[in-house]
Amino acid sequence: MDTAVILDCYTVEPSGLGVPPYLSAYVRQAWSALSRSPGSEVHYLTIDDVRWELNGGEPLVAPPQSDPLTYSATSNRGNAIKLLQDASTVVIVAGDAVPSVHLHAHNGSIDEIVRILAGVRGRRVLLGPMANHVLANTATYAGLFDALHTHTITSRNIALGSRAGAEYAQLRSDRDSFTDLIGQLGWEPVGEIELYRGCTRRRYCSFCNEPVKSSAVAFRDLDDVLEEIGQLYAAGVRHFRLGQQTCFFSAWNRDIATIERLLAGIREACPAIEVLHIDNADPLAVASPAGARIAALVAAYCTEGNCAPMGMESFDPTVIERNALTCTPQILRRAIDNINAVGNQRGPAGLPALLPGINIIYGLPGETHRTHLANLRGLDDLLTAGVMCHRTNVRQARAYPGTPLATMTRTTPPPSQEHFATWKADVDGVWDQPMKQRVYPVGLRLRGLHSFFVTSRGTWFRRLGSYPIQVVERDTVVPHYTPADLTVTEHAARFVYGVRDAG
C-alpha cells in the first residue's frame, strides 16, 4: 500500500490560523489531494509528535506543567518517525506570515524541518507560507524539497509544485471525506473555513500579504462552502470559524442576502453545531450601512463569544498616510458602534454575542515616538466612550516578500524596535486590563469551559472559538479537558482569573 504523511508544523497568516485546535485549509487540501491516489493510506502528524519521539517519548517540560512543544498529540504518536521514514510522500505544512505567540504551541521551525527531512526517503513537499521563505533563499535550501506549494495543493500538482492558488473547482473535486483525518486528531478541532481570496480594497495596506497570495478577488461558490462544512460536520467537527479571508463582512461584495444564506445554511445543515464564529473584519465594511446589517446577522446566527477583529493598525495620521491605511479613528468608532449595538447581549455561557477586536501594528514606515502616544490616546478615547471590545492584538510589522512594505526602506530602525516590549505593556495597562474588567466583571460566571493547560500560575480554562477568553485558576492542577464553570475573581491584561464553582 502506498503511504503518505502530512506533517503539520502549523501556519499563521493575517487571514487564517492553522495552530491546533484550528485545522487549517492547507492540511485539508493536502489530505484531499493525497487521498485521491488509489489505494493510498494517509497519516496525519504534528511537529509535537515528532518532538516527543525525538525526546525519547517524553515531554520537554516536567509534569504536572504542560509542555507547549509536545502538547498537540495525534493517534500516530509513538510511530511518527517510522511513518516519516517509510512514506512515499511527505507533505509538510508550515509557515508563519505574521509573528505569533501561543500558550500551548510553537510553530515548527525550518531548522527542525531540515533535521526531520534527513530521515525521509520519499518525496518531500512543502506547503504554506514557508515555501515563500525557501524560494527567497534557494541557495540555502537547495535540494531540500522536491516540490514547493505557496498557496494550495491539488491531486494534479503534488509532485510539480505551484506558485498560485488553484481553482476552487479543482479543490472541490479533490474533496471527499474527512472522517479518517479527524479520527487521527487528539483534540476537538475548529474547522478554519475560507470564503474567498484576495482583498476587496482598491489600495492595499503596505504590510498585507493577501494581495501577494491572490492579486484578484475570487469568491467561492456558496454551495461549495456549505458542502465542505457539511463534510467536516459529517466527520464529527462541531466547531467552525469563517476566518480564512481578509474580511468576513466583504464576502461576496457585502451581499447581505448571500451572507444570510451562508449562516442560515450552516445552522440548518449542522443542527448540533457548538461554535460558529468569524474572524477578520475591515472596519470600512463594518462601519457601512451594509456592515450594520451583517453584524446583526452574525449576532443572530453565530454562537456567543464571537469576535470581529479590525485593523486600526495605527492612530497616527502620518503612519496611516505612509502605509495606505484606510481606517481612521472616526471610522473605527462607527464600526465598533455597529457591532456593539447588536452584540453586547450575553448568551447562556455568560459571553457577549459579538464584540470587536482591534489590531495595532508597530514598526511601520512613518513611526515616531508620537505614534505610541497617538495609539494610547486613541484607545483611551474609546475606553472613555464606554465601548466593549473583546481583544487587542499588538504586534510588530513583518515585511513579507512581495508586499509594498518589503520595498520600503528606512535609514534608522523604528523606535518600536527598541521599545516594543514597554509600549505593549503600556497598551496592556491603559486599555487591555480595564477592558477585561468591563467585559468580564468580578462575579461573572462563565459556563461551559474546559481545562487545557497547566503552568506555574495554575490551570488554564477556555471555550473553543475565535480568540476565546482564558481563565486561570491559581495554584491548581486539573486534568486536560475537564469541563467546568468558573466565576471571575480578578483581571490581567490578556486573561482573567477565576475559581471553579463548587460541585
N, C-alpha and C positions, 0 to 999 in steps of 0.2 A: 504494500500500500504506500502511495506517495504521501509523505507527511510534510506539513508546513507549520511554521511557528510565527505568531505575531508577538513581538517583544515590545510592550508598551513602556516607553520611557517618559511619557506624559508630554502634553502640549499645553501652552498658554499663549493666547493671542488676544488682541483687543476685541475680536469678535467671536471668541469661543474658548471654552475651558475644557481641558481633557485630563485633569488630575482627579483620581478617584475621590469621591464616588461618581464623578461625572464620566460617562462613557462617550468618547468623542466620535465625531463623524469619521475621522481618519481610521480609527480602529474598526468601525463597522464597514467602511468601504473595503479595507484590507480583508476582513473576514468574508465579505460577499465575493470579492474578486478571487480569493484563494479557493473558496468553496465551489466555484463553478467548474473546477477541474474534476473530471470524472474519477471517482474512487479516492478522492483526496481526504485526508484527515487533518484538520486544522486545530492547533493548540494555541491557547492564549496565555501569555506570561506577563508579569510585570517586572520592572527593574528591581523591585523589592524582593521578588522571589529569588532572583539571581544573587543579589547581595547576601541574602540569608544563607544560601548554599555556599557561597564563597567564604562566608564567615564560619563554616563548619556546622551549619544548621542551627545557628544561634543568632539572636538579635544583637545589634551593636550597642544597645543600651540595656543595662541590667534591670530586670523586673524588680518591683512592680511598675516602674515607669515604662511608658510606651516608647517604642523606637520609630521615629519618623522615616528612617531609611529602609525598614523592612515591614512596615505597617500593612501595606496592601497586598494580601496573600491571595493566590488563586488555588484551585484544586490541584494544580500541577507543581506546587511547591514540594521540593524533595526530589523532583525529577527534571528540574529546569535545565540543568547543564547538559544532561544526556539528550533531552529533546532538541536543544540548540545544536548539538554536535551531529545528530543524526538527520536533521531536517534537510529536505531537498531545497527548500526556500525559507529564508528568514526575513520577515518584513519588520523593520524597526520603525516605530512611530516615535518621533522626538522633536523637540524644539520649543523654546520659549521666545516668542517675538517681543514680549514685554517682560520686564523684571517682575518676579512674583515671589512671595514668601507664604508658605503653607505650614500650619502647625503639624500636620500629620504626614507630610510628603515632601520629597526632594526630587526634582526632575533628574532623569538620567543625564549625565554629562557626556561630552564627546570622548573624554578620556576613558570613562567607564565603558563606553561602546567599543572603543578601539580594543580594550582588553578582552571584552567578550567575543568580539569577532575573530580573535586569534584562534579560537577553538571551533569556529563554524566552517564546515566543509562545503555546504551547499551554497546556492545563490544568495547573495546578500543585497537587500533592497532597503533603501531609506525613504521614508515618507514623512512629510511635515516640514515645519519651518526650519529645522536643522539642515535640510537639503540646500537651502539658500546659503547657509554658512559654509557648507562643504564646497559648493560651486564657487564661492568667492575665495576659497583657499585650496584650489585644485592641486597645487604642488605639494601641500602638506598632507592631503588625504588621497593622493593618487593610488589607485588600486584597492582602496578600502571597500568600496561598494561596486556592485555590478550594475545597479540602476538607481537613479535618483528621481523621486517624485516630489515636486514642491507643493502641490495643491491637492491633488486627488490621485486615486489609483483605480484601475479597472482590470477586468479579466483579460482585456485585449492588450494592455501595455505593461503588465507587471515586469517583464524582462527588458522592456525597451526604455523605461523612464519617461517622464513628462515634465513640461515646464509651464503648463496652463491647466486650468480646471476642465475636467471632462464634461461633456454634455450631460445634463440631468437625466435625459432619457437613457443614456448608457448606464449611469449609476443605478437607475431604477431597474433596468433589465437584469443587472447583476444580482440584485437583492432577492432573497428567498426567505429563509427562516433564520432567526437569531437565537433559537432555543438552545442550541448546543453552546453558543458563545456565552449566553447569560448563565448557563449551568456551570461554567468554569469559574465564575467570579466568586470571590469570598466576601462580597458585600452587596447590599441593595444598591443598584446603580441609578443614577439620574441620567436619563437619555438627553443628550445635548442635540437639539434639532435645528437644522439650517433651513431658513426660508428663502434666502437669496444671497447673491454675491454682489460685490461692488458697493459703491457709496452713491447715494442719490443726490448729494450736494453737487453744485456746479463747480465749486472751488474747494479743493481738498486741503485739510489741515496738514501742516508741514511734516508731522511725525507719523501719520497714519499709513499702515501697510496694506490696508484693504484695497486701494486702487492698484497696488502692485500685484496683488493676487488676482484681481479682475478689473481691467480698465473699463469695462462696460457693465452696467447693472443687468443681472439676469435673475428673474424671479422664477421660483419653482411653481409648477402646476399644483393647485390646491389639492387635487386628488392624490398626487404623488406624495405630498407631505402627510396627508391623512393615512395613506397606505403604509408608509414607513412607521408612523406612530402605532398603527394597528398591528404591524408585525412585531414591534417591540413589546407591545401590550400582551400579545398572544404568547410571547416568550417569558412573560412574568414581570415585565417592567411596570412599575406603578408610579414612578416619579419622572417628570418631564420638565425641561426648560427650553423655551423657544429663544435660544441665545446665540446662535451661530450666524449673526449678521450685525451690521453696524447700527441698525435702529429698528426695533420692532414696530414702532409707530409708522415707519415709512414703508412697510411691506406693501407690495402691490400699489405703490404710489399713494399711500394713505387711503386706500379703498376701504371704507368703513364696512361696506356690506361683505366684502371678501374676508376681512379680518373677523367679522362676527361669524361667518360660516365656518371659518377655521376653528375658532374657540368652541362654538356650539357643536361642531362635528367631533371634536376631540372628546367633549363631555358625553356625547351620545355613544361614541364607539368604545369609550373606556369608562364604563359606569363605576368601577371600583378604583378609579384613579385617586392617588393620595396627595400628589403635588403637581400642580400646573403653574409654572412661573415663567417670567420673561427675563430678558437681560438686554442691556444696551438701548438707549433712547436718545435721539438727537433732540436737544432742548428746543430747537426751532420747530420741529414737528410737534412736540408735546405742547408747546405754547400756542399753537394754531387752534382755530375752532374745531377742525377735524381731530386734533390731538386731544381736546377735551372730551370729545365723544368716544374716542378709542380708549382713553383712560377709564371711562365709565364701563366700557365693555370688559376691560381687563379686571377691574374690581368686581364685576358681576360674575364672570365665568371662571376666573382663576382662583387658586386657593390662597388663604391668608399667609402673611409673612412675605409677600411678594415685593420686589424691588425693581425700580426703573432707574438704573444708573445713567447720569447725564454728564457729558463732558463740558464743564465750565472751563477746565484746564488752567485758566488764569484770570484773575480780576484786574490785571494790569493792562491798561489800554495799549501800551506800547507792545507788549508781548502779543496781545490779540491781533494787532495790525501786522506785525512782522511774520506771524505764523499762519495767517489766513484763517484765524479762528472766527467763527460766526456767532458765537454766543456772547451776549453782553449781560451784565448784572440784571438789567431790566427784563430781558428775555428769560433768563433763568428763573426770576421771580414769578413770571406768568406761568412758566412750565410747572414750577413747584405748586403754585396755587391750583392749577388744573388737576394735579394729582391729589393734593390734599383735600380738595373739595369732594372727592369720591372715595378716597382710600383710607381715611383716618379711622373709620369704624373698625372695631376689633371683632375677630372671629372667636369661635369656641376655644381655641388654644391660647387666647389672650393676645394675639398678634394683630396689628393693623392689616387691613386687606392689601393695601398697596401704598408704598412710600417711595419718594425719590431717593436716589443716591447721587453723590457729587464726586466727580473725578477732578483732581488737581495735579498738574504736571510741573515740576521744576526742571530747570536746565535748558529751557527753550531760548532761542535767539531773542535778544532784547531784554533779557532778565537783568535786573539790578537788585540791590538791597531793597529798593522801593517796591519791588514785585511782591516780596513777602509781606510787607506792610499792607499793600493793597489786598492781598488774599485774606489776611486776618480781619481787616475792616469789612470786607465783603461778607465773610462768614458771620461776623458779629452782627452785622445789619440783619441778616436772615434770622439769627437766633433771637434778636430783639423783636423781630416781627412776629415771632411765635410759630414759625413753620415747624413741620415734623419731617425728619429725614432719617432714612434707615441706616446708611453708612457712607463714609467718605474714604476714597482711595487716593492716597498721596504717593506719588512715585516720581522717579527721575526719568527724564527723556532718554530714549534709546534711538540712535539713528539707524533705522532698518534699511538695508540696501534697497535702492530704487526709490526711496522717498525723497521729497524736497529737502528734508532735514539732513539727509546724508550728504547733500551737496553744499549745505550752508556752513561755512567755516567762521571761526572767530579767533582772534589773536590771543585772547586770555580766557581761562576757564570761567564758566559762570559762577557767581558767588555760592550757589547752592551746592556746588561740588564740595566745598569746604563745610558748609553749614547745614546740609540736608538733614542730618540727624536732629539738630536742635530746632530747625524750622518745623520739621514734622512733629516734634514734641510740643511746639507752640500750638499747632493746629489741634493736637490732642487735647491740650488744656483749655484753649479758648472755645473750641467748637465740639469736638467729639464727645468728651465726657459730659458736658452739660446737656448735649442732645440725648445721650444714653439715659440720663436722669429724666428727661422729658418723655421719651418713648417707652422706657421701661422703669417706671417709678417703683420705689421701695414698696413692697407689699403686693406687687403684681404677681399673679400666679400664671406661670407658663406651663401649658399642658402638652403631653404627647412628645416629650423629649426622650432621647436615649443617650447613654454614656458612650463615648467614642475614643477617649484619650486620657492618659494619666501623666501628669508632670509633677514637679516639686510643689506646685501650687495646690494640687488636688486633682479631682476628676472633672473632666470637661464634658458637658452635655450640649446637645443641639437637636434640632429637627433637620431633616433633609430639605434642601431648597436652595434658592439663589441668595448667596451671602447670608446664611442663617445666623441669628444672634447666638453667641456661645455663652453658656452659663457655667461657671466654675463653682463646684462645691469644695470648699477649702479642706485640705488635710484628710482627704478620703481616697480610698482605692476601690473603685466599683468596676466589676467586670464589664467588658465591652458589650454594647448593645442592650444593656439593662434599661428597660423603659422606666420613666419617672416623670413626675410633675415637680416643678421647683418654684419657690417663691423668692423673688428678687430681694436681696438684702443690702447690696452696695454696688458701686459702679467703678469701672476702669474706662479707659478711652476706647478700647477695642472689644470689650466684653463686659459681662456683668457677673456678679457673684450671687449665689443663691443657696437655699437649703431645700432638701427633698421633703416633700410632705410626709408626715408620719403615716405608716401603713402602706 
